[in-house]
Amino acid sequence: MAEYIKFRVTAAKAGVTLALMALIAGITDRAQASSPRATASVSVGSFLKLQGLSSAISGNLLKLENKLLKLDTSLQKIDKALPSYLKIKSANNTFLKIADANAKFLKVNDANAKFLKIDDANAKFLKIDDANQKYLPASAASSFFQGNGNVVSGALSSLGTSSQQLLSLPGGIIVVSISNTPGAGSLLTIHNGTSNTLAGAVSMGDGSVSQALTLKPNGDTQLPAVQSQAAEIRLQIFPGGSFTSVVSILIGLTPNPTTSQPEAVAQAFTGGV
Amino acid sequence: MGSDGRIEHQLTNPLTLPGGRAGLVLTGSKELEPEARAMLLLAEGLFRLDITVSGDTLRTIVRNLSTGQLEMTGGAYGPDGGHVILGEAAAYEPARTAIEFTLGQPDDRVEVSVTLATLRFAERGTIRVSAQAIVRQGG
């Protein structure tokens, strides 16, 4: 663009030069015949008369005239090319400066480093529609585990005064926790993670008859404390509401020969009705 | 068996099944030494389930106490099921299996699903076998 402007200034200078030359009496005769630009700026009556001039002067004038013709041809070419060039003002309105682009847009290299290509995403990730078709929603997992004949095994090698989780059915629908306080015995807590009130029965393994239980929805129920270091507790939870499984939980407490504290081992069974 | 007729290692309760059918749930466990045979579950008038552990094999023996035919179902290895092992329980080498059978007179059949699981107590040299049986009155 700067080159184009420079060329226009040169062309203007050439025009002024032509006008001055036209003021010299009788100079522009042959130049007028082949130069439309000269025609525009020089009066028709002012033509170059070569008669009476020495051959040296007339020769130099002819050379000058030829150069003017070439310059004129170049100017015509530029005039023709003008529609192909864009003015700076128009360019500013239409195009973004590189500095602004850098500030406002992410370069392709940076995008490659920061973002995942669609092909890679398709190769590595599961589409939501496919996931819905192929997998069971987490909310339904607890229902799935309520089918026939499933087992969960859990163990704690050392019981402490704070309650620890002994086992949990998938989805946390039933969770058994236990703590042991010297002198107070072992305390078992049953968490009912369903939204149903569940009936149950428990045998504490101390020779007493089994007791009925009611497990509150989304709540904890504490079993009677077990004073003995060795005991076998049996618990049954019956179906209720949307909970359609029978759950049996067997919890064994035995003294740990290393720590002399009780250890707990449990297995839970689920079966659908 | 206790003086009141209860089997001390077993908890038995009635179930109400869909459609108003009657049912039972039996839960029991026994810790036994290898090669010993023990009664694990007893459903009066229906069946008795005995077990023997030999090496890594758990053998189940179903004694039919009903007046009808007993038929094993559920395939050679019993019905499928899941087994989730949490935390330190892996040290006890827990295992799971299941059996299914039907028994009783043709007009009064019951279906029985038994899920069994084992835990090995290496320092005591014993195996604890636990089970849950669900008895369903035929539809």
Interface residues (C-beta under 8 A of the other chain):
Chain A: F145 G147 N148 G149 N150 V151 V152 S153 G154 A155 L156 S157 L167 S168 P170 A201 S203 G207 V209 S210 E232 R234 L235 Q236 F238 P239 V246 S248 L250 G252 T254 P257 V265 Q267 F269 G271 V273
Chain B: G2 R6 E8 H9 Q10 L11 N13 L15 L17 P18 G23 V25 T27 G28 S29 E31 G78 P79 D80 G81 G82 H83 V84 I85 L86 G87 E88 A89 A91 Y92 P94 R96 A98 S113 T115 A117 L119 F121 E123 R128 S130 A131 Q132 I134 R136
